[in-house]
Amino acid sequence: MRIRLNNEKREKLFRVARNHRMNDLTDKKLELFKQAKENVVNDMPQFFDIAKTIVERSYPKDDVATLQTFKIKYGSPCDVVAKDSCFYFAYTDQDNVDDNGNPIENKKHFDFKLNGSLNGSEYNREVDFGYAFFRDELIAQNCNPDINIEQEDNQHNPHWTKHTDQNNKVIKSFEQDWQEKYQVDVIGTSYCRSRSIACTHNEYQSMEKMLVCKSELVRTHNEFIKGVQLDMNDVKGVLKSMSYLDNGIEFVNEFAQSNIVDEAQVIRTDGMGLTIYNPENALQRIMERRKAQPTREEKIAIAMQMQQEQALN
């Protein structure tokens, strides 16, 4: 006798399919996401070396050491040296002038902190970078690092609040180790917004590439999860259309292109109704989405557009 599908069995099959989809190594978007993280791991230390060179040129190590000696000797009146990870860099473009004929000065904040801005704004904070970079670690602690993407159009509800609170609590445990890698001594007691540090055009461009590097991790994470969502919407529709467990198992295994589930894994429950949905068309749409991969030029254009949109916000 054939076992009928009901909501509990459908949910079981859905979770199996989703777990497979989240770890599908044939997904080009997952590959791009992993590459973006690798770029962050490899390139951020190099970007920081450039930032450190700029800062130490303006605040030489000998001056820092002298002031630290004075602090030990005289106390708080000489407490003017602190480590920082956010730098307000500026360069003057001699080749371009404003309406008054003065060279244009370009300024932007470059924040190496885990929650630092991705668009050069001092006030903007970006938790999505940390969620993307520590995604595996968050999942290992039963958190949902994809929550901001999944709830993009419905944030600030109890479900979103619960998961972001859990994420942020775990992320805090990574912040100190991260920040210790990306901080340098700076002289001054004011906030970085008023502590403009001169740099060259090439150095400034390198710092902008740092923002793009961080933004790419957020963008590729976003694209990967949205691709998963599209596929899983189709899977949910197919499972809802089916009446019998064996059909559901056959579809999920075909979706995974492997025998990842069998009848023994599914809890026996009572059956429910169905709606019309075409599993063959759904699989075709899923396979087509997996083939999509932007060119290098398209990725750069998307990253720059993302920065511009964030700057406007």
Sequence and secondary structure as in RCSB ss.txt:
>XXXX:A:sequence
MRIRLNNEKREKLFRVARNHRMNDLTDKKLELFKQAKENVVNDMPQFFDIAKTIVERSYPKDDVATLQTFKIKYG
SPCDVVAKDSCFYFAYTDQDNVDDNGNPIENKKHFDFKLNGSLNGSEYNREVDFGYAFFRDELIAQNCNPDINIE
QEDNQHNPHWTKHTDQNNKVIKSFEQDWQEKYQVDVIGTSYCRSRSIACTHNEYQSMEKMLVCKSELVRTHNEFI
KGVQLDMNDVKGVLKSMSYLDNGIEFVNEFAQSNIVDEAQVIRTDGMGLTIYNPENALQRIMERRKAQPTREEKI
AIAMQMQQEQALN
>XXXX:A:secstr
   B  HHHHHHHHHHHHHHHHT TT HHHHHHHHHHHHHHHHHHHHHHHHHHHHHHHS HHHHHHHHHHHHHH 
GGG  EEEESEEEEEEEEEEEE TTS EEEEEEEEE STT  SSS SS   HHHHHHHTHHHHHHTT  TTHHHH
TTTS SSHHHHHHHHHHHHHHHHHHHHHHHHS EEEE SS GGG EEE  HHHHHHHHHHHHHHHHHHHHHHHHH
HHHHHHHHHHHHHHHH  BHHHHHHHHHHHHTS    GGGS            HHHHHHHHHHHHH    HHHHH
HHHHHHHHHHHH 
